[in-house]
Amino acid sequence: PPKDLKYAEWKGLVEKVLESKDGIMQDRRPSKETIFDEMHSIVARDKDIAANIDASKKWFLEQKDFHNDAPGWWNMALIMDPSNARLQELLTTLWAHYSQELLSWRDQPLWRYLVDKLDMEPLDLRL
């Protein structure tokens, strides 16, 4: 994360987010890894249990608008406009699913799916 960024640079990034359609800026993952590839890595690195990942895969495959190749995003550093209606829809939908605790404990696969489903295009935070 850009810990040493000067205030003026942060301010400029925030202004871009406030002017954007989707109200969010984050790093896009350069990897071509699919959602299911990412889920396999989650289990391989002991970041979740296989039963949760299997339940998530099943749920994703039931979604008619699921694209396994949806872009990935780093969720380490984000700049968000909480008043943006599209961002509110994303976060509300994410929490509605995630808080049920029926799928994976990891939010990244669900985040990828929802950003794609809602046709959102986060601004690129690469600094």
Sine and cosine of phi, psi and omega as CSV:
sin_phi,cos_phi,sin_psi,cos_psi,sin_omega,cos_omega
0.00,0.00,0.50,-0.87,-0.07,-1.00
-0.98,0.20,0.96,0.28,-0.08,-1.00
-0.91,0.41,-0.54,0.84,-0.12,-0.99
-0.99,-0.17,0.30,0.95,-0.01,-1.00
-0.93,0.38,0.68,-0.73,0.00,-1.00
-0.95,0.30,0.46,-0.89,-0.04,-1.00
-0.79,0.61,-0.69,0.72,-0.03,-1.00
-0.87,0.49,-0.59,0.81,0.03,-1.00
-0.94,0.34,-0.68,0.73,0.07,-1.00
-0.86,0.52,-0.70,0.71,-0.03,-1.00
-0.86,0.50,-0.67,0.74,0.03,-1.00
-0.89,0.46,-0.65,0.76,0.04,-1.00
-0.90,0.43,-0.68,0.73,0.01,-1.00
-0.88,0.47,-0.67,0.74,0.02,-1.00
-0.87,0.50,-0.65,0.76,0.04,-1.00
-0.88,0.48,-0.68,0.74,0.00,-1.00
-0.90,0.43,-0.69,0.72,-0.01,-1.00
-0.89,0.46,-0.48,0.88,0.01,-1.00
-1.00,0.02,-0.16,0.99,-0.12,-0.99
-0.99,0.15,0.33,-0.94,0.01,-1.00
-0.91,0.41,-0.63,0.78,-0.14,-0.99
-0.97,-0.26,-0.15,0.99,0.10,-0.99
0.93,0.37,0.52,0.85,-0.01,-1.00
-0.50,-0.87,0.57,-0.82,0.08,-1.00
-0.71,-0.71,0.76,-0.66,0.05,-1.00
-0.34,-0.94,0.22,-0.97,0.01,-1.00
-0.98,0.21,0.74,-0.68,0.14,-0.99
-0.99,0.11,0.68,-0.73,0.01,-1.00
-0.97,0.25,0.76,-0.65,-0.03,-1.00
-0.96,0.28,-0.25,0.97,-0.08,-1.00
-0.93,0.36,0.51,-0.86,0.09,-1.00
-1.00,-0.04,0.21,0.98,-0.01,-1.00
-0.87,0.50,0.73,-0.68,0.04,-1.00
-0.98,0.20,0.15,-0.99,0.06,-1.00
-0.87,0.49,-0.70,0.72,0.00,-1.00
-0.92,0.39,-0.57,0.82,0.11,-0.99
-0.86,0.51,-0.72,0.70,0.00,-1.00
-0.88,0.47,-0.65,0.76,0.00,-1.00
-0.91,0.41,-0.61,0.79,0.07,-1.00
-0.88,0.48,-0.68,0.74,0.02,-1.00
-0.90,0.44,-0.59,0.81,0.01,-1.00
-0.87,0.50,-0.72,0.69,0.02,-1.00
-0.93,0.37,-0.68,0.73,-0.03,-1.00
-0.87,0.48,-0.51,0.86,0.00,-1.00
-0.99,-0.10,0.21,0.98,0.04,-1.00
0.85,0.53,0.62,0.79,0.03,-1.00
-0.99,-0.12,-0.08,1.00,0.10,-1.00
-0.24,-0.97,0.21,-0.98,-0.01,-1.00
-0.99,-0.10,0.44,-0.90,-0.06,-1.00
-0.84,0.54,-0.61,0.79,-0.02,-1.00
-0.87,0.49,-0.64,0.77,0.02,-1.00
-0.93,0.36,-0.65,0.76,0.01,-1.00
-0.91,0.41,-0.68,0.74,0.03,-1.00
-0.88,0.47,-0.66,0.75,0.04,-1.00
-0.89,0.45,-0.64,0.77,0.02,-1.00
-0.91,0.42,-0.72,0.70,0.02,-1.00
-0.86,0.52,-0.71,0.71,0.02,-1.00
-0.86,0.51,-0.73,0.69,-0.01,-1.00
-0.88,0.47,-0.72,0.69,0.02,-1.00
-0.85,0.53,-0.71,0.71,-0.03,-1.00
-0.91,0.42,-0.35,0.94,0.06,-1.00
-0.99,0.17,-0.25,0.97,-0.02,-1.00
-1.00,0.06,0.85,-0.52,-0.06,-1.00
-0.91,0.41,-0.40,0.92,-0.04,-1.00
-0.98,-0.20,0.30,0.95,0.00,-1.00
-0.97,0.25,0.77,-0.64,0.09,-1.00
-0.84,-0.54,0.94,-0.34,-0.04,-1.00
-0.88,0.48,-0.41,0.91,-0.02,-1.00
-0.99,-0.10,0.31,0.95,0.04,-1.00
-0.84,0.55,0.59,-0.81,-0.02,-1.00
-0.84,0.53,0.51,-0.86,0.07,-1.00
-0.99,-0.15,0.43,-0.91,-0.04,-1.00
-0.71,-0.71,0.59,-0.81,0.13,-0.99
-0.99,0.12,0.77,-0.64,0.01,-1.00
-0.96,-0.27,0.46,0.89,0.02,-1.00
-0.98,0.18,-0.72,0.69,-0.02,-1.00
-0.76,-0.65,0.85,-0.53,0.01,-1.00
-0.73,-0.69,0.54,-0.84,0.17,-0.99
-0.88,-0.48,0.84,-0.55,-0.09,-1.00
-0.79,-0.62,0.52,-0.86,0.14,-0.99
-0.97,-0.26,0.99,-0.16,-0.08,-1.00
-0.90,0.43,-0.22,0.98,0.04,-1.00
-1.00,0.00,-0.07,1.00,-0.01,-1.00
-0.97,0.25,0.83,-0.55,-0.07,-1.00
-0.89,0.46,-0.61,0.79,0.00,-1.00
-0.93,0.37,-0.65,0.76,0.06,-1.00
-0.90,0.43,-0.65,0.76,0.05,-1.00
-0.86,0.51,-0.66,0.75,0.04,-1.00
-0.89,0.46,-0.70,0.72,0.02,-1.00
-0.86,0.50,-0.78,0.62,-0.08,-1.00
-0.92,0.39,-0.63,0.78,0.03,-1.00
-0.91,0.42,-0.68,0.73,0.01,-1.00
-0.92,0.39,-0.68,0.73,0.05,-1.00
-0.84,0.54,-0.76,0.65,-0.06,-1.00
-0.92,0.39,-0.60,0.80,0.01,-1.00
-0.86,0.52,-0.63,0.78,0.02,-1.00
-0.99,0.17,-0.78,0.63,-0.12,-0.99
-0.88,0.47,-0.65,0.76,-0.09,-1.00
-0.94,0.33,-0.23,0.97,0.06,-1.00
-0.95,0.31,-0.33,0.95,0.02,-1.00
0.84,0.54,0.61,0.79,0.02,-1.00
-0.98,-0.20,-0.29,0.96,-0.08,-1.00
-0.89,-0.46,-0.37,-0.93,-0.03,-1.00
-0.88,0.47,0.52,-0.85,0.09,-1.00
-0.95,0.30,-0.34,0.94,-0.04,-1.00
-1.00,0.07,0.73,-0.68,-0.08,-1.00
-1.00,0.04,-0.29,0.96,-0.13,-0.99
-0.86,0.51,-0.73,0.69,0.00,-1.00
-0.87,0.49,-0.67,0.74,0.02,-1.00
-0.91,0.40,-0.64,0.77,0.04,-1.00
-0.85,0.53,-0.75,0.66,0.00,-1.00
-0.85,0.53,-0.74,0.67,0.00,-1.00
-0.86,0.52,-0.74,0.68,-0.07,-1.00
-0.94,0.34,-0.62,0.78,0.06,-1.00
-0.86,0.50,-0.66,0.75,0.04,-1.00
-0.93,0.37,-0.74,0.68,-0.03,-1.00
-0.85,0.53,-0.68,0.74,-0.05,-1.00
-1.00,0.07,0.08,1.00,0.03,-1.00
0.82,0.58,0.73,0.69,0.01,-1.00
-1.00,-0.10,0.46,-0.89,0.01,-1.00
-0.73,-0.69,1.00,0.07,0.05,-1.00
-0.84,0.54,0.61,-0.79,0.10,-0.99
-0.92,0.38,0.51,-0.86,-0.04,-1.00
-0.99,0.12,0.82,-0.57,-0.06,-1.00
-1.00,0.02,0.00,1.00,-0.10,-1.00
-0.75,0.66,0.87,-0.50,-0.03,-1.00
-0.87,-0.49,0.00,0.00,0.00,0.00
